[in-house]
Amino acid sequence: MGDVIAVDGKAIRSTSKKGTPHSALQILTVYLTQSGIVLGQKSIHEKTNEIPVFQQLLDNLNIKDKTVTADAMHCQKETCKKIIAKHGNYVFGLKENQKTLHDDVKFFFDEEFDSKTLDSYTTVEKNGGRIEKRICKKCSDIKWLNGYKEWAGLSSIFAVKRITTTNRGTSDETGYYITSKDTDAKELLHICREHWKIESMHWLLDVTFSEDECSIISENGQKTLNSGSVK
């Protein structure tokens, strides 16, 4: 069945009220990446956001021995605590919503990325004239990390640099992550790629299925179409 559970939210723009774009229905989806199965969904209304909705969904999921992935919005201490309490693992992106942690991890990898002491794994993919190189560097010695004990189960930090070359030139970006999973850089890079599947499917909903133009008013109808298309 696979061991990566990806979580991602999506707004359906056609459901917003005139003049209030933030009123659009949002649906948070829990997706078993290897099997392409939607394990759960929950609507997100104007008076809340993805964070508490995700935490509520965790109460109804069996995540034992699974790895839960989500974007940086869900890098929250309470969410990590819930996942560890249910005997799962997490891989969360880091951004400015956890500024101190993000800045510490970024500074470390900016300084040490080329160090040969870090666990490292690299992949190169070629597709239609586009070459994408991914380099994952992992560090498990995190006792220096400010406040690391406040994050339940935290065992490692890692960074993924993506270098893309096309006929227009070369660009690169680096993402920073925390994880409770005790594994190597190769597996962590694989998990990040697995999370991409749900983001790819949400892109597919927009581009192929024109979900943002769907005029169905029923919330249940929108949820059914969303889950049916994400498989």
C-alpha positions as semicolon CSV with decimal commas, in nm:
position;residue;x (nm);y (nm);z (nm)
1;M;0,000;0,000;0,000
2;G;0,296;0,236;0,045
3;D;0,415;0,426;0,349
4;V;0,392;0,794;0,248
5;I;0,077;0,992;0,326
6;A;0,074;1,334;0,160
7;V;-0,152;1,615;0,280
8;D;-0,234;1,922;0,073
9;G;-0,508;2,182;0,055
10;K;-0,670;2,327;-0,257
11;A;-0,901;2,625;-0,305
12;I;-1,179;2,604;-0,565
13;R;-1,195;2,958;-0,697
14;S;-1,535;2,931;-0,866
15;T;-1,699;2,890;-0,523
16;S;-1,589;3,228;-0,390
17;K;-1,844;3,501;-0,329
18;K;-1,822;3,809;-0,547
19;G;-1,568;4,053;-0,412
20;T;-1,439;3,812;-0,146
21;P;-1,186;3,575;-0,309
22;H;-1,085;3,430;0,030
23;S;-1,437;3,290;0,074
24;A;-1,368;3,014;-0,180
25;L;-1,422;2,658;-0,061
26;Q;-1,095;2,489;0,032
27;I;-1,057;2,114;0,056
28;L;-0,779;1,945;0,251
29;T;-0,694;1,606;0,105
30;V;-0,505;1,315;0,259
31;Y;-0,348;1,101;-0,014
32;L;-0,170;0,764;-0,004
33;T;0,087;0,838;-0,271
34;Q;0,190;0,493;-0,390
35;S;-0,165;0,359;-0,431
36;G;-0,327;0,685;-0,541
37;I;-0,600;0,649;-0,279
38;V;-0,767;0,941;-0,103
39;L;-0,780;0,846;0,265
40;G;-0,975;1,148;0,380
41;Q;-1,095;1,498;0,303
42;K;-1,222;1,790;0,504
43;S;-1,364;2,126;0,404
44;I;-1,198;2,443;0,525
45;H;-1,433;2,735;0,578
46;E;-1,372;3,109;0,616
47;K;-1,347;3,106;0,996
48;T;-1,066;2,850;1,013
49;N;-0,757;2,738;0,821
50;E;-0,570;2,424;0,718
51;I;-0,373;2,382;1,039
52;P;-0,650;2,283;1,287
53;V;-0,835;2,093;1,013
54;F;-0,526;1,883;0,946
55;Q;-0,488;1,813;1,317
56;Q;-0,853;1,701;1,335
57;L;-0,802;1,468;1,038
58;L;-0,508;1,305;1,214
59;D;-0,745;1,191;1,491
60;N;-0,928;0,974;1,237
61;L;-0,632;0,828;1,051
62;N;-0,422;0,519;1,113
63;I;-0,071;0,649;1,044
64;K;0,124;0,388;1,235
65;D;0,457;0,324;1,058
66;K;0,361;0,576;0,788
67;T;0,537;0,901;0,699
68;V;0,315;1,208;0,679
69;T;0,428;1,486;0,447
70;A;0,294;1,839;0,412
71;D;0,409;2,185;0,311
72;A;0,560;2,439;0,548
73;M;0,222;2,565;0,672
74;H;0,186;2,240;0,867
75;C;0,527;2,255;1,029
76;Q;0,367;2,298;1,372
77;K;0,474;2,159;1,709
78;E;0,124;2,033;1,793
79;T;0,096;1,855;1,457
80;C;0,432;1,684;1,509
81;K;0,323;1,582;1,858
82;K;0,002;1,425;1,727
83;I;0,184;1,230;1,457
84;I;0,442;1,090;1,699
85;A;0,168;1,000;1,950
86;K;0,001;0,793;1,678
87;H;0,330;0,614;1,601
88;G;0,384;0,781;1,265
89;N;0,665;0,992;1,124
90;Y;0,670;1,331;0,957
91;V;0,857;1,521;0,690
92;F;0,770;1,893;0,686
93;G;0,905;2,177;0,479
94;L;1,046;2,482;0,655
95;K;0,967;2,844;0,574
96;E;0,922;3,178;0,744
97;N;0,623;3,070;0,954
98;Q;0,885;2,901;1,177
99;K;1,141;3,174;1,127
100;T;1,397;3,085;1,397
101;L;1,403;2,717;1,304
102;H;1,408;2,794;0,932
103;D;1,688;3,047;0,963
104;D;1,902;2,815;1,179
105;V;1,862;2,523;0,937
106;K;1,921;2,742;0,632
107;F;2,233;2,897;0,784
108;F;2,371;2,552;0,867
109;F;2,326;2,412;0,517
110;D;2,441;2,733;0,349
111;E;2,766;2,688;0,538
112;E;2,798;2,309;0,532
113;F;2,622;2,196;0,212
114;D;2,948;2,096;0,043
115;S;3,080;1,919;0,351
116;K;3,176;1,556;0,287
117;T;3,070;1,461;0,640
118;L;2,699;1,501;0,560
119;D;2,493;1,209;0,434
120;S;2,427;1,286;0,067
121;Y;2,234;1,152;-0,230
122;T;2,203;1,290;-0,584
123;T;1,970;1,216;-0,876
124;V;1,969;1,348;-1,231
125;E;1,667;1,334;-1,461
126;K;1,645;1,430;-1,828
127;N;1,312;1,502;-1,991
128;G;1,244;1,686;-2,316
129;G;1,561;1,892;-2,312
130;R;1,521;1,972;-1,942
131;I;1,779;1,840;-1,697
132;E;1,697;1,843;-1,327
133;K;1,958;1,756;-1,068
134;R;1,852;1,703;-0,707
135;I;2,101;1,692;-0,422
136;C;1,982;1,591;-0,075
137;K;2,203;1,658;0,229
138;K;2,104;1,531;0,574
139;C;2,230;1,603;0,925
140;S;2,130;1,402;1,234
141;D;2,357;1,582;1,481
142;I;2,107;1,852;1,579
143;K;2,175;1,911;1,948
144;W;2,301;2,257;1,854
145;L;1,964;2,344;1,700
146;N;1,783;2,609;1,902
147;G;1,474;2,457;2,068
148;Y;1,498;2,120;1,892
149;K;1,360;1,938;2,197
150;E;1,033;2,127;2,158
151;W;0,964;1,935;1,836
152;A;0,832;1,588;1,920
153;G;1,038;1,313;1,762
154;L;1,266;1,543;1,564
155;S;1,567;1,338;1,456
156;S;1,717;1,509;1,150
157;I;1,722;1,815;0,931
158;F;1,787;1,804;0,559
159;A;1,806;2,021;0,250
160;V;1,722;1,949;-0,113
161;K;1,888;2,158;-0,383
162;R;1,719;2,145;-0,724
163;I;1,932;2,256;-1,019
164;T;1,738;2,289;-1,344
165;T;1,902;2,336;-1,683
166;T;1,710;2,421;-2,001
167;N;1,795;2,595;-2,327
168;R;1,725;2,921;-2,140
169;G;1,997;2,860;-1,883
170;T;2,041;2,715;-1,535
171;S;1,853;2,796;-1,215
172;D;1,856;2,648;-0,867
173;E;1,653;2,655;-0,548
174;T;1,696;2,489;-0,210
175;G;1,423;2,360;0,019
176;Y;1,475;2,294;0,391
177;Y;1,302;2,025;0,597
178;I;1,268;1,862;0,936
179;T;1,187;1,497;0,995
180;S;1,132;1,243;1,268
181;K;1,220;0,955;1,037
182;D;1,550;0,783;1,108
183;T;1,664;0,713;0,753
184;D;1,923;0,818;0,497
185;A;1,936;1,101;0,245
186;K;1,830;0,872;-0,040
187;E;1,504;0,780;0,133
188;L;1,434;1,138;0,238
189;L;1,471;1,257;-0,120
190;H;1,232;0,981;-0,228
191;I;0,976;1,094;0,031
192;C;0,995;1,453;-0,097
193;R;0,934;1,328;-0,449
194;E;0,637;1,125;-0,328
195;H;0,480;1,438;-0,177
196;W;0,507;1,602;-0,520
197;K;0,243;1,354;-0,644
198;I;-0,042;1,523;-0,459
199;E;0,071;1,868;-0,573
200;S;0,090;1,735;-0,928
201;M;-0,262;1,596;-0,902
202;H;-0,395;1,929;-0,775
203;W;-0,231;2,096;-1,075
204;L;-0,403;1,835;-1,294
205;L;-0,740;1,925;-1,141
206;D;-0,690;2,284;-1,252
207;V;-0,536;2,233;-1,594
208;T;-0,708;1,917;-1,720
209;F;-1,035;1,910;-1,527
210;S;-1,081;2,291;-1,500
211;E;-1,182;2,256;-1,136
212;D;-1,150;2,630;-1,071
213;E;-1,424;2,689;-1,328
214;C;-1,663;2,428;-1,187
215;S;-1,996;2,595;-1,106
216;I;-2,135;2,320;-0,880
217;I;-2,266;2,487;-0,566
218;S;-2,295;2,175;-0,350
219;E;-2,001;2,135;-0,114
220;N;-2,042;1,755;-0,115
221;G;-2,046;1,762;-0,495
222;Q;-1,719;1,952;-0,506
223;K;-1,560;1,712;-0,258
224;T;-1,672;1,413;-0,463
225;L;-1,528;1,555;-0,784
226;N;-1,206;1,649;-0,606
227;S;-1,148;1,306;-0,454
228;G;-1,253;1,123;-0,769
229;S;-1,009;1,314;-0,986
230;V;-0,713;1,287;-0,750
231;K;-0,689;0,911;-0,789
